[in-house]
Amino acid sequence: MGGEVTTRTLIVLRHAKAAHVHGLADRERPLTGRGERDARRVGETLTGMDLHPDLVLCSPSERTRQTARLALPDADITFDPAIYEAYSDELLTLIRRSDPEVRTLMLVGHNPGVHELVLDLTAREDDPGFPPGAFAVIETEGEWAEFEAGRGVAHWSPKEH
């Protein structure tokens, strides 16, 4: 009996453009009007790519919550405080803890962590950047628990589209 190879898809999304409001804590910063539009465009683009996350892991900040809900209004979203100021290695640990039943996973977070994660997982020679509202799609074979690197299959940024 040969083991079945399962392709898993990770979507890494940086929150859309957030407002800088004097006196407002960083975690409470909301999206700007452009950020709201870009978040909806992320959802439309993912749908057009036939990408439908089974699970969304999201930082609990206001801007990431808004981004996730606008992009994927019907998604199963788990808000995890560990994502807020996480670096690449910490984000990878969270991804590796994902349920094996999850085939498509989305992580919604902040720079520099999400940008570093994409660069680490895809070993890209070029760096297209990761502005607000950007996402990367990475495919890998095998279980989340063993996820080390994958094949970058898409990179999207509202600035480019």
C-alpha positions as CSV (number, residue, x, y, z in Angstrom):
1,M,0.0,0.0,0.0
2,G,1.4,3.3,-1.0
3,G,0.7,6.4,1.1
4,E,-1.5,9.0,-0.5
5,V,0.3,12.3,-1.0
6,T,-1.8,15.2,0.1
7,T,-1.2,18.7,-1.2
8,R,-1.8,21.3,1.4
9,T,-2.2,25.0,0.6
10,L,-1.1,27.9,2.9
11,I,-2.3,31.4,2.2
12,V,-0.3,34.1,4.1
13,L,-2.1,37.4,4.1
14,R,-0.9,40.7,5.5
15,H,-3.7,42.9,6.9
16,A,-4.9,45.6,4.5
17,K,-4.0,49.3,4.9
18,A,-4.7,50.6,8.4
19,A,-5.3,54.1,9.7
20,H,-2.9,55.8,12.0
21,V,-5.1,57.4,14.7
22,H,-3.5,59.6,17.3
23,G,-4.0,58.2,20.8
24,L,-5.3,54.8,19.5
25,A,-3.4,51.7,20.6
26,D,-1.7,49.8,17.8
27,R,-4.0,46.8,18.3
28,E,-7.1,49.0,17.8
29,R,-6.1,50.6,14.5
30,P,-8.9,50.1,12.0
31,L,-8.7,49.7,8.2
32,T,-8.8,52.8,6.0
33,G,-11.4,53.0,3.3
34,R,-8.8,51.8,0.8
35,G,-7.9,49.0,3.2
36,E,-11.6,47.9,3.3
37,R,-11.8,47.9,-0.5
38,D,-8.5,46.0,-0.8
39,A,-9.6,43.3,1.7
40,R,-12.7,42.7,-0.3
41,R,-10.6,42.4,-3.4
42,V,-8.4,39.8,-1.7
43,G,-11.6,37.8,-1.1
44,E,-12.7,38.2,-4.8
45,T,-9.2,37.2,-6.0
46,L,-9.1,34.1,-3.7
47,T,-12.5,33.0,-5.0
48,G,-11.4,33.6,-8.5
49,M,-8.4,31.3,-7.8
50,D,-10.8,28.7,-6.3
51,L,-9.1,29.0,-2.9
52,H,-11.4,28.5,0.0
53,P,-9.7,28.2,3.4
54,D,-10.9,25.4,5.7
55,L,-9.5,27.5,8.6
56,V,-8.3,31.0,9.1
57,L,-5.8,31.8,11.8
58,C,-5.9,35.5,12.5
59,S,-4.2,38.0,14.8
60,P,-6.7,39.6,17.1
61,S,-5.9,43.2,16.2
62,E,-8.7,45.3,14.7
63,R,-7.1,45.6,11.3
64,T,-6.5,41.9,10.9
65,R,-10.0,41.0,12.1
66,Q,-11.5,43.5,9.6
67,T,-9.3,42.2,6.8
68,A,-10.2,38.5,7.5
69,R,-14.0,39.2,7.8
70,L,-14.1,41.4,4.7
71,A,-12.1,39.0,2.6
72,L,-13.8,35.8,3.8
73,P,-17.1,36.7,5.5
74,D,-18.2,33.0,5.8
75,A,-14.9,31.6,6.9
76,D,-14.1,29.7,10.1
77,I,-11.8,32.3,11.8
78,T,-9.7,31.5,14.9
79,F,-8.2,34.6,16.6
80,D,-4.8,33.8,18.1
81,P,-3.0,36.5,20.2
82,A,0.3,34.7,19.5
83,I,0.2,36.0,15.8
84,Y,0.2,39.7,16.8
85,E,3.9,40.2,17.2
86,A,5.1,36.8,16.0
87,Y,8.2,36.3,13.9
88,S,8.5,33.7,11.1
89,D,9.6,30.8,13.3
90,E,6.7,31.4,15.8
91,L,4.2,31.6,12.9
92,L,5.5,28.3,11.5
93,T,5.0,26.7,14.9
94,L,1.4,27.7,14.9
95,I,0.9,26.4,11.3
96,R,2.5,23.1,12.3
97,R,-0.2,22.7,15.0
98,S,-3.0,22.8,12.5
99,D,-5.4,19.9,12.4
100,P,-4.4,17.4,9.7
101,E,-8.0,17.6,8.3
102,V,-7.3,21.2,7.2
103,R,-6.3,21.2,3.6
104,T,-6.2,25.0,2.9
105,L,-5.1,27.2,5.8
106,M,-4.9,31.0,5.8
107,L,-2.8,33.0,8.2
108,V,-3.7,36.7,8.6
109,G,-1.0,38.7,10.4
110,H,1.5,41.5,10.4
111,N,4.9,42.4,9.0
112,P,7.7,41.7,9.5
113,G,6.5,38.2,10.5
114,V,4.3,37.3,7.6
115,H,6.8,38.6,5.0
116,E,9.7,36.7,6.6
117,L,7.5,33.6,6.7
118,V,6.8,33.7,3.0
119,L,10.5,34.3,2.2
120,D,11.6,31.5,4.5
121,L,9.0,29.0,3.2
122,T,9.6,29.7,-0.5
123,A,13.3,30.3,-0.5
124,R,12.7,33.0,-3.1
125,E,15.8,34.7,-4.6
126,D,13.8,37.8,-5.5
127,D,11.7,39.7,-3.0
128,P,8.5,41.2,-4.4
129,G,7.8,42.9,-1.1
130,F,4.7,42.4,1.1
131,P,2.7,45.6,1.3
132,P,-0.6,45.9,3.2
133,G,-3.2,43.6,1.6
134,A,-0.6,41.3,-0.1
135,F,-0.9,37.6,0.1
136,A,1.2,34.6,-1.0
137,V,0.0,31.1,-1.8
138,I,2.3,28.2,-0.9
139,E,1.7,24.6,-1.6
140,T,3.4,21.7,0.1
141,E,3.1,17.9,0.2
142,G,2.6,16.1,3.5
143,E,1.4,17.0,6.9
144,W,1.3,20.5,8.6
145,A,3.3,19.1,11.5
146,E,6.2,18.5,9.2
147,F,5.9,21.7,7.1
148,E,9.3,23.2,6.4
149,A,9.2,24.7,2.9
150,G,6.9,24.8,0.0
151,R,6.4,26.0,-3.6
152,G,5.2,29.5,-3.9
153,V,2.4,29.3,-6.5
154,A,1.0,32.9,-6.3
155,H,1.8,36.3,-5.0
156,W,-0.8,39.1,-5.1
157,S,-0.6,42.7,-4.0
158,P,-3.3,45.4,-4.3
159,K,-0.6,47.8,-5.5
160,E,0.1,45.5,-8.5
161,H,-3.6,44.8,-9.4
